[in-house]
Amino acid sequence: MDAALRRMQVEREPLIITNYVVTETTAVLQRRLGLDSVRVLHEVILPIVTVAWVGNSLHQRAVELLLAMNRRQVSLVGCASFLAMRGAQIRRVFTLDSHFAEQGFEVVPEAVSQ
């Protein structure tokens, strides 16, 4: 995973994250690792990425997609990300979520898509 991130940095890939992913990641870090990890996310990592804000329209379309997909394992956060990425014409994603590969995105690290 570290090698994949380094390669993306060398290739100057833009780093974009939705506010939904920030919220979800904050909750997971707080619950599993504690507030020191949340502090690193917000003070070290987020300042070097672009946060794309999910507004009402995108939220509503994400809910519609979630319900249309009718799959318990696909999250609202994932659906919002799929739509935000398509809207911004982003094809490559750093994720450990195999649903992005299923949606046709190029997944980094590649092992996730297998």
Residue pairs with C-beta under 8 A, 6 or more apart in sequence:
1 109
3 109
4 94
4 108
4 109
4 110
5 94
7 108
8 15
8 94
8 108
13 92
14 50
15 48
15 49
15 50
16 49
16 50
16 51
16 52
16 88
16 90
17 46
17 49
17 50
17 51
17 52
18 51
18 52
18 53
18 54
18 77
18 80
18 81
18 84
19 51
19 52
19 53
19 54
20 54
20 76
20 77
20 80
20 81
21 77
21 81
22 41
22 46
22 51
24 75
24 77
25 41
26 38
26 41
26 42
29 37
29 38
29 41
30 37
30 38
52 84
52 88
54 62
54 80
54 84
58 80
58 83
58 84
58 87
59 80
61 83
62 76
62 79
62 80
62 82
62 83
63 76
63 79
65 79
65 82
65 83
66 74
66 75
66 76
66 79
69 79
73 99
74 99
78 97
78 99
78 100
81 93
81 100
82 100
82 103
82 105
84 90
85 91
85 93
85 105
90 105
91 105
91 106
92 105
92 106
92 107
92 108
93 100
93 105
93 106
93 107
93 108
94 108
94 109
95 107
95 108
95 112
96 112
97 112
98 107
98 112
98 113
100 107
100 112
101 107
101 112
101 113
107 113
